[in-house]
Amino acid sequence: MIEPFQTTFSVPMTCESCVKDISTSLYKLDGIQKVDANLKDQLVFIEGTAPPSSIVSVIENTGRDAILRGSGTTDSSAVCILETHSNAVSNKIRGLARMVQVSSNVTLVDLTISGIAPGKYWATIREAGDISQGAASTGGIWDSLKAKVLGSEPKEPRGIFGSVDVDAKGRGSVFLDRPVAIWELIGRSMVVCPSKEGPFQREDANTLVGVIARSAGVWDNDKMVCSCSGKNVWQERQEQVSQGMA
């Protein structure tokens, strides 16, 4: 059973009618337990078990945009931007994995990908965080050696997170729960590919890879302007959408 967790989103709201519209729509989504909207700060706080990607879709269906600003608690969240290393592709970013730890050994993974060929893909965590050669330099599946038990059938490595089906439009999404902690994943890489084991080809546009990094908890990110680029969150959001990231 998935434990409830918290997420916070930036949402443009102009009046109490906006708050009511968003709250009413969200409560119709399976897994939503609590919605608290702050009109002044343009923030919506949510508690429940619904995937962040589903929450964004519901808010967008009200005619408004939404940006995930944090999830879980401090040091319990991570994110992985997935991209192809193929030189034949101009728009390299093809997916995003959001991760939040909800108990001592359970982490939820909200994976969305787009712009790749239809079919079944596997999401795996790799031993190394080296993506200099794309997926080819990430090493073996994480925990694969520890998963082998002498005198019995080998257990499935914890690094095999699961599969996602990509539709005819090149889009796929899945919500997974895995027996891992966030601290075990930070600095490793994730590969999304039709094959679990490889071999991986750098020029394969349908093999995605990224490094897992920490992300903000619910109360950890109140900045509206990036100190690096000088762009506000909505300008950065527009760039992300143009690159195929939800």
C-alpha positions in Angstrom: 0.0 0.0 0.0 1.4 3.4 -1.0 1.8 5.8 1.9 0.5 9.4 1.4 3.0 12.1 0.7 3.0 15.8 0.2 3.6 17.9 -3.0 3.6 21.6 -3.6 2.9 23.4 -7.0 3.2 26.9 -8.3 -0.1 27.7 -10.0 -1.2 31.1 -11.3 -4.4 32.1 -9.4 -6.2 35.5 -9.4 -9.1 35.0 -7.1 -10.9 32.7 -4.7 -12.9 31.3 -7.7 -9.5 30.0 -9.0 -8.8 28.3 -5.7 -12.3 26.7 -5.6 -12.0 25.5 -9.3 -8.6 23.9 -8.7 -9.5 22.3 -5.4 -12.8 20.9 -6.7 -11.0 19.4 -9.7 -8.2 17.9 -7.6 -10.6 16.2 -5.2 -12.0 14.3 -8.1 -8.6 12.7 -8.7 -8.1 9.2 -7.1 -5.7 9.4 -4.2 -6.1 13.1 -3.2 -6.7 13.5 0.5 -6.1 17.2 1.1 -5.7 20.3 -1.0 -4.6 23.7 0.5 -4.3 26.6 -1.9 -2.5 29.8 -1.0 -3.7 32.6 -3.2 -1.2 35.2 -2.1 1.8 33.0 -2.7 0.3 31.3 -5.8 1.0 27.8 -4.3 -1.1 24.7 -4.0 -0.2 22.1 -1.3 -1.5 18.6 -1.8 -1.4 15.4 0.3 -2.3 12.0 -1.0 -1.0 9.2 -3.2 -1.7 10.6 -6.7 1.3 10.9 -9.1 2.6 14.5 -9.5 2.2 14.1 -13.3 -1.6 13.3 -12.8 -1.9 16.4 -10.6 -0.3 18.6 -13.2 -2.7 17.3 -15.8 -5.8 18.0 -13.7 -4.6 21.6 -13.0 -3.9 22.1 -16.7 -7.4 20.9 -17.5 -8.7 23.9 -15.5 -6.9 26.2 -18.0 -4.0 26.9 -15.7 -0.3 25.9 -15.7 1.4 24.1 -12.8 5.0 23.6 -11.7 6.1 21.1 -9.2 8.1 23.0 -6.5 8.8 20.2 -4.1 7.7 16.8 -2.8 8.1 14.8 0.4 10.4 16.1 3.1 14.0 17.4 3.1 16.4 14.8 1.7 13.6 12.5 0.6 13.1 13.7 -3.0 15.1 13.3 -6.2 14.7 14.0 -9.9 16.3 12.6 -13.1 16.1 14.4 -16.5 16.2 11.8 -19.2 17.8 12.5 -22.6 19.1 10.8 -25.6 22.8 11.1 -26.6 22.2 10.6 -30.3 23.7 13.3 -32.4 20.9 12.9 -34.9 18.4 14.3 -32.5 18.1 18.1 -31.9 15.7 18.0 -29.0 17.6 15.6 -26.7 15.5 15.9 -23.5 12.8 13.2 -23.7 11.7 12.4 -20.2 11.6 13.1 -16.5 11.5 10.9 -13.4 10.4 12.4 -10.1 11.1 10.4 -7.0 9.9 10.7 -3.4 10.6 8.4 -0.4 7.5 7.7 1.6 8.9 5.3 4.2 12.3 4.0 5.4 12.6 1.7 2.4 9.9 2.6 -0.2 10.4 5.2 -2.9 7.7 6.2 -5.4 8.8 7.0 -9.0 6.7 9.1 -11.3 8.1 8.5 -14.8 7.0 10.4 -18.0 8.7 10.1 -21.4 7.8 11.4 -24.8 9.2 11.6 -28.4 10.4 8.0 -28.7 9.3 5.0 -30.7 6.3 3.1 -29.5 6.9 -0.1 -27.5 7.8 -1.5 -24.1 10.7 0.2 -22.3 12.5 -0.8 -19.1 13.6 1.7 -16.5 16.8 0.6 -14.7 19.2 2.2 -12.2 22.8 1.7 -13.1 25.9 1.3 -10.9 27.6 4.5 -12.1 26.6 8.1 -12.8 28.9 8.4 -15.7 26.9 9.4 -18.8 29.8 10.8 -20.8 29.1 8.1 -23.4 25.4 7.9 -22.9 24.0 4.8 -21.4 27.1 2.8 -22.5 29.2 4.3 -19.7 26.7 3.8 -16.8 27.9 0.3 -15.8 25.7 -2.7 -14.9 22.3 -2.7 -13.2 22.6 -1.5 -9.6 22.5 -4.1 -6.9 22.8 -7.0 -9.4 25.6 -8.7 -7.6 24.0 -8.3 -4.1 20.8 -9.8 -5.5 22.4 -13.1 -6.3 21.9 -15.7 -3.6 24.1 -18.9 -3.6 22.1 -22.1 -4.0 18.9 -20.5 -5.1 17.5 -18.6 -8.0 18.9 -15.1 -8.3 16.7 -12.3 -7.0 15.7 -9.5 -9.2 18.1 -6.5 -8.6 16.5 -3.5 -7.0 17.9 -1.5 -9.9 15.2 -2.9 -12.2 12.5 -0.3 -11.5 9.9 -1.6 -14.0 8.5 -1.1 -17.4 6.6 1.6 -19.2 4.5 1.3 -22.4 5.0 4.1 -25.0 2.0 4.7 -27.2 1.7 5.5 -30.9 2.2 9.2 -30.2 5.6 8.4 -28.5 4.3 9.1 -25.0 4.4 6.9 -21.9 4.0 7.3 -18.1 4.0 5.0 -15.1 3.9 5.3 -11.3 6.1 2.8 -9.6 7.0 2.0 -6.0 10.4 0.4 -5.2 12.1 -0.9 -2.0 14.9 1.6 -2.1 15.9 4.8 -0.2 16.6 8.1 -1.9 20.1 8.3 -0.5 21.0 5.1 -2.3 20.0 6.6 -5.7 21.7 10.0 -5.6 24.6 10.2 -8.1 23.6 7.0 -9.9 22.1 7.1 -13.4 18.8 5.9 -14.8 18.4 4.3 -18.2 15.2 3.9 -20.1 15.5 1.5 -23.0 13.7 -1.5 -24.7 16.5 -3.6 -23.2 17.4 -4.1 -19.5 20.9 -5.2 -20.0 22.1 -3.6 -23.2 24.4 -3.4 -25.0 23.5 0.3 -25.3 24.3 2.3 -28.4 25.1 6.0 -28.0 23.4 6.8 -31.3 20.2 5.1 -30.4 17.6 7.9 -30.1 15.3 5.6 -28.1 17.8 5.0 -25.3 17.4 7.6 -22.6 19.7 8.3 -19.7 20.2 10.8 -16.9 21.9 11.3 -13.5 19.7 11.2 -10.4 20.0 14.4 -8.3 18.4 15.7 -5.1 15.3 17.9 -5.5 13.5 20.2 -3.1 11.2 19.0 -0.3 7.7 20.6 0.1 9.0 23.6 2.1 12.5 23.9 0.6 12.0 25.9 -2.6 10.4 29.3 -2.4 12.5 30.9 -5.1 10.6 32.3 -8.1 13.7 33.4 -10.0 16.7 31.3 -10.9 20.0 32.8 -9.7 21.9 31.1 -12.6 19.7 32.3 -15.6 17.8 35.2 -14.1 14.6 33.6 -15.5 11.5 33.1 -13.5 9.9 29.7 -13.0 7.3 30.3 -15.7 9.9 31.2 -18.3 11.8 28.1 -17.4 8.6 26.1 -17.5 8.0 27.3 -21.1 11.5 26.1 -22.1 10.9 22.7 -20.5 7.5 22.3 -22.3 9.2 23.2 -25.6 11.7 20.4 -25.0 9.0 17.8 -24.3 9.2 17.8 -20.5 5.9 17.8 -18.6 
